[in-house]
Amino acid sequence: MVYLSGKTTEIDYLGEPKIDLKNKKILAVLSQNCRFKLAPSQVGKIVGLSKEVVHYRIKKLEKEGIIKGYYSVINTRKIGFQIFFVYIELQNISQTKENEIIDKLIKHPSTHYITCCFGKYDILFDILANSIDDFDKILREMFKEFGQYVKHYEISTLLDVLKYVALMESFSKGINLNKEKFQYDFTFMKDLENKKIDYTSGKFNLDGKDFQILYFLSNNSTLQLKQIARKINVSSDTVKYRIKRLIKHNLIIGFYPIINISMLGYHNYGLFLELNNIEFEEKKKILNYLALHPDAIFCLKSSGQYEITLNVAVKNNLHLYKLINDLRQRYPEQIKKIEIVLIIKDHKIAFLPMRKIKFTQQ
């Protein structure tokens, strides 16, 4: 889900799977670059439908809640922020009080991602901070408000992003998309194609217009260039040039739809891997394997108790068991422990921290 000017779009395990082959193909196209929503005729050529039918089907996917919104993935390291993970186990708390805590986290200008889950931890959230000291200050202020309800918590720091996609590859298995049809300039597909996430490099200097573009795209990545141009009082060509520049310097990683995978027949799990004391190359092999796993949505390298964070989508418990068992069989001496939580509800994704925005919207 995404945080849109104070609004929360929630993802729940609600309905039965409602997807046919044509909609599956449309989701596969949009998951690679959701700016193709702006070109229904182009999507139609790829999936074999008229632009009118594509437009109707996308609207229906949105209305049914399968597509919950559209956002841009932004490399926060490039704008001077680190991401810190916080895993919380609650105690002595009512559902009303838990909802109050979640609401406070949603409204906090430094929270990036918030989810409720079932397992060892009850709430997982990320904090965007300038430094470890900044993070410590933010967390202490939060715990002043609800620390008495926290039984146990763990923290870790994001070090690198190995994978981040809108849909797992296993969903699109067998769907052959004509990549030549993807080359539309306003989608920036050529600029994004085969581009690796460069999360480890340093800060990149941006001006106010750049931040405005990032802000609007982070809230709605399907905005037309002319719409953004009107909002920030520049030409469409200037917006296009700046977006290309932001992609080139790895500030914009991708344009993605928010897809309720539960309505596609999948369940979302978080896997937190605690490793034994192993060599760097051994850890790298595990990360590379997980980054290529067809069921993985994102794979993150971190420091702390959990050195790898993996988000996967599976169809049932047997599917999950096979995935976990495969990991344990492949790396029996490297993996010390795998903590598993079922993601129940996502409450917020905000790649651009609100406290960074100091401009006046027009």
C-alpha positions as CSV (number, residue, x, y, z in Angstrom):
1,M,0.0,0.0,0.0
2,V,1.0,3.6,-0.3
3,Y,0.8,6.8,1.8
4,L,-0.9,9.4,-0.4
5,S,-1.0,12.8,1.3
6,G,-2.1,11.3,4.6
7,K,-4.3,8.5,3.1
8,T,-3.7,4.9,3.7
9,T,-4.4,2.2,1.1
10,E,-4.6,-1.2,2.8
11,I,-3.9,-4.6,1.4
12,D,-5.9,-7.4,3.0
13,Y,-6.5,-11.1,2.4
14,L,-10.1,-10.6,1.3
15,G,-11.5,-12.2,-1.8
16,E,-11.0,-15.3,-3.8
17,P,-8.7,-15.2,-6.8
18,K,-10.3,-13.1,-9.6
19,I,-7.9,-13.3,-12.5
20,D,-8.2,-14.6,-16.1
21,L,-5.3,-15.0,-18.6
22,K,-5.9,-11.5,-20.2
23,N,-5.8,-9.7,-16.8
24,K,-2.8,-11.8,-15.9
25,K,-1.0,-10.5,-18.9
26,I,-2.1,-6.9,-18.2
27,L,-0.7,-7.2,-14.6
28,A,2.5,-8.7,-16.0
29,V,3.0,-5.7,-18.3
30,L,2.1,-3.1,-15.6
31,S,4.3,-4.9,-13.0
32,Q,7.3,-4.2,-15.2
33,N,6.4,-0.5,-15.7
34,C,3.1,0.8,-14.6
35,R,3.4,3.9,-16.8
36,F,2.1,1.7,-19.5
37,K,-1.3,2.4,-18.0
38,L,-1.0,5.7,-20.0
39,A,-0.8,3.7,-23.3
40,P,-3.7,1.2,-23.3
41,S,-3.3,0.8,-27.1
42,Q,0.3,-0.3,-26.5
43,V,-0.7,-2.7,-23.8
44,G,-3.4,-4.0,-26.1
45,K,-0.8,-4.9,-28.8
46,I,1.2,-6.8,-26.2
47,V,-1.7,-8.8,-24.7
48,G,-4.0,-9.0,-27.8
49,L,-6.8,-6.7,-26.9
50,S,-8.2,-3.3,-28.1
51,K,-7.2,-0.2,-26.1
52,E,-10.8,0.2,-25.0
53,V,-10.9,-3.3,-23.5
54,V,-7.5,-2.7,-21.9
55,H,-8.7,0.6,-20.4
56,Y,-11.9,-1.1,-19.1
57,R,-10.0,-4.1,-17.6
58,I,-7.4,-1.8,-15.8
59,K,-10.3,0.2,-14.3
60,K,-12.0,-3.0,-13.2
61,L,-8.8,-4.3,-11.6
62,E,-8.6,-1.0,-9.7
63,K,-12.2,-1.1,-8.7
64,E,-12.0,-4.7,-7.5
65,G,-9.0,-3.8,-5.4
66,I,-6.5,-6.0,-7.2
67,I,-4.5,-2.9,-8.2
68,K,-4.4,-0.6,-5.1
69,G,-2.4,2.3,-6.6
70,Y,0.8,3.2,-8.3
71,Y,4.1,4.4,-6.9
72,S,7.8,5.0,-7.7
73,V,10.6,3.2,-5.9
74,I,13.1,5.8,-4.8
75,N,16.7,5.1,-3.7
76,T,16.5,7.0,-0.3
77,R,20.3,6.5,0.2
78,K,20.8,9.0,-2.7
79,I,18.9,11.7,-0.9
80,G,20.8,11.3,2.4
81,F,18.6,8.7,4.3
82,Q,19.3,5.3,5.7
83,I,16.6,2.8,6.3
84,F,16.4,1.1,9.7
85,F,14.1,-2.0,10.2
86,V,12.2,-2.3,13.5
87,Y,10.6,-5.7,14.4
88,I,8.2,-5.4,17.4
89,E,6.5,-8.1,19.6
90,L,3.7,-6.6,21.6
91,Q,2.3,-7.4,25.0
92,N,-0.8,-6.6,27.1
93,I,-2.5,-4.8,24.3
94,S,-6.1,-4.5,23.0
95,Q,-6.9,-4.3,19.3
96,T,-8.0,-0.6,19.8
97,K,-4.6,0.3,21.4
98,E,-2.7,-1.6,18.6
99,N,-4.7,0.4,16.0
100,E,-3.8,3.6,17.8
101,I,-0.1,2.7,17.6
102,I,-0.3,1.8,13.9
103,D,-2.1,5.1,13.3
104,K,0.7,7.0,15.0
105,L,3.3,5.2,13.0
106,I,1.4,5.9,9.7
107,K,1.3,9.6,10.5
108,H,4.9,9.8,11.6
109,P,6.9,11.7,8.9
110,S,9.9,9.4,9.2
111,T,8.2,6.0,8.7
112,H,8.7,4.4,5.3
113,Y,7.0,0.9,5.5
114,I,4.5,-0.4,8.1
115,T,2.9,-3.9,8.2
116,C,1.1,-6.0,10.6
117,C,2.0,-9.7,10.7
118,F,1.4,-13.1,12.4
119,G,4.3,-14.9,13.9
120,K,7.1,-13.9,16.3
121,Y,6.5,-10.2,15.5
122,D,3.3,-8.2,15.4
123,I,4.4,-5.0,13.7
124,L,7.3,-4.4,11.3
125,F,8.2,-0.9,10.3
126,D,11.1,1.0,8.7
127,I,12.4,4.4,9.7
128,L,14.1,6.8,7.4
129,A,16.9,8.7,9.2
130,N,19.9,10.8,8.5
131,S,22.2,8.8,10.7
132,I,22.2,6.2,13.5
133,D,21.9,8.9,16.0
134,D,18.9,10.4,14.2
135,F,17.3,6.9,14.1
136,D,18.0,6.4,17.9
137,K,16.3,9.7,18.7
138,I,13.3,9.0,16.5
139,L,12.8,5.5,18.0
140,R,13.2,6.7,21.6
141,E,10.5,9.3,21.0
142,M,8.2,6.7,19.6
143,F,8.8,4.4,22.5
144,K,7.9,7.2,24.9
145,E,4.4,7.0,23.5
146,F,3.9,3.2,23.3
147,G,7.0,1.5,24.7
148,Q,5.1,-0.1,27.6
149,Y,3.3,-2.3,25.0
150,V,6.5,-3.6,23.5
151,K,7.6,-6.9,24.9
152,H,10.6,-7.4,22.6
153,Y,12.1,-5.7,19.6
154,E,15.0,-6.1,17.1
155,I,16.5,-3.5,14.8
156,S,18.7,-3.8,11.7
157,T,20.1,-1.5,9.1
158,L,19.5,-1.8,5.3
159,L,22.9,-2.3,3.6
160,D,21.9,-3.2,0.0
161,V,18.9,-4.0,-2.2
162,L,19.4,-7.2,-4.3
163,K,15.9,-7.4,-5.7
164,Y,12.7,-5.3,-5.7
165,V,9.8,-6.1,-8.0
166,A,6.0,-5.6,-8.1
167,L,5.2,-9.2,-8.9
168,M,7.1,-12.4,-8.4
169,E,8.5,-14.1,-11.6
170,S,6.5,-17.3,-10.8
171,F,3.3,-15.4,-11.4
172,S,4.3,-14.5,-14.9
173,K,5.7,-17.9,-15.8
174,G,4.8,-18.9,-19.3
175,I,3.7,-15.4,-20.3
176,N,5.8,-14.2,-23.2
177,L,5.7,-10.4,-23.5
178,N,7.1,-8.7,-26.6
179,K,9.8,-6.5,-25.1
180,E,10.1,-4.5,-28.4
181,K,6.6,-3.2,-27.7
182,F,7.8,-1.8,-24.4
183,Q,9.9,1.0,-25.9
184,Y,7.7,4.1,-25.3
185,D,9.6,7.2,-24.3
186,F,7.3,8.4,-21.6
187,T,7.5,5.1,-19.8
188,F,11.4,5.4,-19.6
189,M,11.6,1.7,-20.2
190,K,14.8,2.0,-22.1
191,D,16.4,4.0,-19.3
192,L,15.3,1.4,-16.7
193,E,16.0,-1.7,-18.7
194,N,18.7,-3.9,-17.2
195,K,19.5,-1.2,-14.7
196,K,21.0,-2.6,-11.4
197,I,20.0,-1.1,-8.1
198,D,23.0,0.9,-6.8
199,Y,22.1,1.3,-3.1
200,T,25.6,1.4,-1.7
201,S,26.9,4.6,-3.3
202,G,26.7,8.1,-1.7
203,K,24.3,11.0,-1.7
204,F,23.4,12.8,-5.0
205,N,22.7,16.5,-4.9
206,L,19.1,17.5,-6.0
207,D,17.4,20.8,-6.4
208,G,13.8,21.7,-5.5
209,K,12.4,20.8,-8.9
210,D,14.0,17.3,-8.6
211,F,12.4,16.8,-5.2
212,Q,9.0,17.9,-6.5
213,I,9.2,15.4,-9.3
214,L,10.2,12.6,-6.9
215,Y,7.4,13.6,-4.6
216,F,4.6,13.5,-7.2
217,L,5.9,10.3,-8.8
218,S,6.3,8.6,-5.4
219,N,2.6,9.2,-4.8
220,N,1.4,8.4,-8.3
221,S,3.9,7.0,-10.8
222,T,1.3,7.1,-13.6
223,L,1.1,10.9,-13.8
224,Q,1.5,12.3,-17.3
225,L,4.6,14.5,-18.0
226,K,2.3,17.4,-18.7
227,Q,0.5,17.0,-15.4
228,I,3.8,17.1,-13.5
229,A,5.0,20.0,-15.6
230,R,1.9,22.0,-14.7
231,K,2.4,21.2,-11.0
232,I,6.0,22.5,-10.9
233,N,5.7,25.2,-13.6
234,V,8.2,23.8,-16.1
235,S,7.9,22.3,-19.6
236,S,7.1,18.6,-20.3
237,D,10.5,18.2,-22.0
238,T,12.2,19.5,-18.8
239,V,10.3,17.0,-16.7
240,K,11.2,14.2,-19.1
241,Y,14.9,15.2,-19.0
242,R,15.0,15.4,-15.2
243,I,13.3,12.0,-14.8
244,K,15.8,10.4,-17.2
245,R,18.6,12.1,-15.1
246,L,17.1,10.8,-11.9
247,I,17.0,7.2,-13.3
248,K,20.5,7.5,-14.7
249,H,21.8,8.4,-11.3
250,N,19.8,5.6,-9.6
251,L,17.4,7.8,-7.7
252,I,14.4,6.3,-9.4
253,I,14.5,2.5,-9.4
254,G,11.2,1.7,-11.0
255,F,7.5,2.6,-11.5
256,Y,5.3,-0.1,-9.9
257,P,1.6,-0.9,-9.3
258,I,0.5,-1.8,-5.8
259,I,-1.0,-5.3,-6.3
260,N,-3.1,-7.2,-3.8
261,I,-1.5,-10.6,-4.4
262,S,-4.0,-12.2,-2.0
263,M,-6.6,-11.7,-4.6
264,L,-4.4,-13.6,-7.1
265,G,-4.4,-16.6,-4.8
266,Y,-1.1,-15.9,-3.0
267,H,0.0,-15.3,0.6
268,N,2.8,-12.9,1.5
269,Y,5.5,-14.0,4.0
270,G,8.5,-12.2,5.5
271,L,11.6,-14.4,6.0
272,F,14.4,-13.1,8.2
273,L,17.6,-15.1,7.9
274,E,20.1,-15.2,10.8
275,L,23.4,-16.5,9.5
276,N,26.3,-18.3,11.1
277,N,29.7,-16.6,11.1
278,I,30.5,-17.2,7.4
279,E,32.8,-15.6,4.8
280,F,31.6,-12.7,2.7
281,E,31.7,-14.8,-0.5
282,E,29.4,-17.4,1.1
283,K,26.9,-14.8,2.1
284,K,27.1,-13.3,-1.4
285,K,26.1,-16.7,-2.9
286,I,23.1,-16.9,-0.7
287,L,22.0,-13.4,-1.5
288,N,22.5,-14.0,-5.3
289,Y,20.5,-17.2,-5.1
290,L,17.6,-15.5,-3.3
291,A,17.6,-12.5,-5.6
292,L,17.0,-14.8,-8.5
293,H,14.3,-16.9,-6.7
294,P,11.0,-16.8,-8.7
295,D,8.9,-16.5,-5.6
296,A,10.8,-13.5,-4.2
297,I,9.4,-10.0,-4.3
298,F,12.3,-8.3,-2.6
299,C,15.6,-9.4,-1.2
300,L,17.6,-7.1,1.2
301,K,21.0,-7.3,2.8
302,S,21.1,-5.9,6.3
303,S,23.1,-5.7,9.5
304,G,21.9,-6.8,12.9
305,Q,20.5,-10.1,14.1
306,Y,18.9,-10.7,10.6
307,E,21.4,-10.4,7.8
308,I,18.9,-11.1,5.0
309,T,15.3,-10.0,4.7
310,L,13.2,-11.8,2.1
311,N,9.6,-11.2,1.0
312,V,8.0,-14.1,-0.8
313,A,4.6,-14.9,-2.3
314,V,3.4,-18.5,-2.0
315,K,0.1,-20.3,-2.8
316,N,-0.2,-22.5,0.3
317,N,1.7,-23.9,3.3
318,L,3.2,-26.7,1.3
319,H,4.6,-24.2,-1.2
320,L,6.2,-22.3,1.8
321,Y,7.5,-25.5,3.3
322,K,9.2,-26.5,0.1
323,L,10.8,-23.0,-0.2
324,I,12.1,-23.1,3.4
325,N,13.3,-26.7,3.2
326,D,15.1,-25.9,-0.1
327,L,17.0,-23.1,1.7
328,R,17.9,-25.3,4.6
329,Q,19.1,-28.1,2.4
330,R,21.2,-25.8,0.2
331,Y,22.8,-23.9,3.0
332,P,22.7,-26.1,6.1
333,E,26.0,-24.8,7.6
334,Q,25.5,-21.1,6.6
335,I,21.9,-20.5,7.8
336,K,21.5,-20.5,11.6
337,K,17.8,-19.6,11.8
338,I,14.9,-18.5,9.6
339,E,12.2,-16.5,11.3
340,I,8.9,-16.5,9.4
341,V,6.0,-14.1,9.6
342,L,2.7,-14.0,7.6
343,I,2.1,-10.5,6.3
344,I,-1.5,-9.7,7.3
345,K,-1.9,-6.1,6.3
346,D,0.4,-3.4,4.8
347,H,-0.4,0.0,6.1
348,K,2.2,2.3,4.5
349,I,4.8,2.7,1.8
350,A,6.4,6.2,1.6
351,F,9.6,6.3,-0.3
352,L,10.0,10.0,0.1
353,P,9.9,11.1,3.7
354,M,7.3,13.8,4.3
355,R,9.7,15.8,6.5
356,K,12.0,16.3,3.5
357,I,9.2,18.1,1.5
358,K,9.4,21.8,2.1
359,F,7.8,23.2,-1.1
360,T,4.3,24.5,-1.6
361,Q,2.2,22.4,-3.9
362,Q,0.5,24.3,-6.7
